[in-house]
Amino acid sequence: QVQLVESGGGVVQAGGSLRLSCGVSGSIFSVGAMEWYRQAPGKQRELVALILSGGSTNYADSVKGRFTISRDNAKNTVYLQMNSLKPEDAAVYYCKTVIRGYAYWGKGTQVTVSS
């Protein structure tokens, strides 16, 4: 069974930084794109950042210049470095990937930003 586990969430003050990690384990042959989503209470889940297997990245306009997505293919792990955090960044953050045509989601990690 393939599992994704996020870690690194917590409570930070506005302007602070946080680094999220997502490890993929299980029966894995190859991992393509890896993505970070977030969902705040009463809001739609939104794509925050994406990284392809070749390293190409894309970001939501709201986080561009503040967040950086990266991956370590040897460890099957994706990271999200979040700097200059704003209260509107508060949400549950989820990682997602597709393996052999099937989408897998983590259970999420809570990020709280105080002002």
C-alpha positions as CSV (number, residue, x, y, z in Angstrom):
1,Q,0.0,0.0,0.0
2,V,1.2,3.5,-0.9
3,Q,1.1,6.0,1.9
4,L,1.9,9.7,2.1
5,V,2.6,11.3,5.5
6,E,3.0,15.1,6.0
7,S,4.9,16.6,8.8
8,G,6.3,20.0,9.9
9,G,3.1,21.9,10.6
10,G,2.6,24.1,13.6
11,V,1.9,27.5,14.9
12,V,4.0,30.5,13.8
13,Q,3.7,34.3,13.9
14,A,3.1,36.3,10.8
15,G,6.4,36.8,9.0
16,G,7.8,33.6,10.3
17,S,8.8,30.4,8.4
18,L,7.9,26.8,8.4
19,R,9.1,23.8,6.4
20,L,6.7,20.9,5.5
21,S,7.8,17.5,4.5
22,C,5.9,14.7,2.8
23,G,7.3,11.2,2.6
24,V,6.0,8.5,0.2
25,S,6.3,4.9,1.3
26,G,4.9,1.5,0.1
27,S,5.0,-0.3,-3.2
28,I,6.5,2.3,-5.4
29,F,7.8,1.9,-8.9
30,S,8.0,5.5,-9.9
31,V,6.7,8.9,-8.7
32,G,5.8,11.7,-11.2
33,A,4.5,15.1,-10.2
34,M,4.3,15.9,-6.5
35,E,1.9,18.6,-5.3
36,W,1.0,20.6,-2.2
37,Y,-2.6,21.7,-1.6
38,R,-4.2,23.6,1.3
39,Q,-7.7,24.0,2.6
40,A,-8.9,26.5,5.1
41,P,-12.2,26.2,7.0
42,G,-15.1,27.0,4.7
43,K,-12.8,27.3,1.7
44,Q,-12.1,25.2,-1.4
45,R,-9.0,23.1,-1.5
46,E,-6.4,24.9,-3.7
47,L,-3.2,23.9,-5.3
48,V,-0.3,25.7,-3.7
49,A,2.8,24.3,-5.5
50,L,3.8,21.6,-7.9
51,I,7.0,19.9,-8.9
52,L,7.5,17.6,-11.8
53,S,9.9,14.6,-11.8
54,G,12.3,16.6,-13.8
55,G,12.3,19.5,-11.3
56,S,10.1,22.0,-13.0
57,T,7.9,23.9,-10.5
58,N,4.8,26.0,-10.5
59,Y,3.2,28.1,-7.7
60,A,-0.1,29.8,-6.9
61,D,0.2,33.5,-7.3
62,S,-0.6,34.0,-3.7
63,V,2.6,32.2,-2.5
64,K,5.0,32.9,-5.4
65,G,8.2,34.4,-4.1
66,R,7.5,33.2,-0.5
67,F,7.2,29.4,-0.9
68,T,9.6,27.0,-2.4
69,I,8.8,23.4,-3.4
70,S,11.6,20.8,-3.7
71,R,12.0,17.1,-3.8
72,D,14.5,14.4,-3.0
73,N,13.8,11.5,-5.4
74,A,16.2,9.1,-3.6
75,K,14.1,9.6,-0.4
76,N,10.7,9.8,-2.1
77,T,10.1,13.0,-0.2
78,V,8.8,16.4,-1.2
79,Y,9.3,19.6,0.8
80,L,7.6,23.0,1.0
81,Q,9.6,25.8,2.5
82,M,7.2,28.6,3.6
83,N,8.7,32.0,4.3
84,S,7.1,35.4,5.2
85,L,3.9,33.6,6.3
86,K,0.7,35.5,6.4
87,P,-2.5,34.9,8.4
88,E,-4.2,33.9,5.2
89,D,-1.8,31.1,4.7
90,A,-3.3,29.3,7.7
91,A,-4.8,26.0,6.5
92,V,-4.4,22.2,6.5
93,Y,-1.7,21.4,4.0
94,Y,-1.9,18.2,2.0
95,C,0.5,16.5,-0.3
96,K,-0.5,14.5,-3.4
97,T,1.1,12.4,-6.0
98,V,0.2,10.0,-8.8
99,I,1.7,6.6,-8.9
100,R,0.9,4.2,-11.8
101,G,-2.1,6.3,-12.7
102,Y,-3.6,6.4,-9.2
103,A,-3.8,9.6,-7.1
104,Y,-2.6,9.4,-3.5
105,W,-3.3,12.0,-0.7
106,G,-1.8,12.5,2.7
107,K,-3.9,13.1,5.7
108,G,-2.7,16.7,6.1
109,T,-0.8,18.8,8.5
110,Q,-2.1,22.0,10.2
111,V,-0.5,25.3,9.7
112,T,-1.6,28.2,12.0
113,V,-0.3,31.7,11.5
114,S,-1.0,34.3,14.2
115,S,-0.9,38.1,13.7
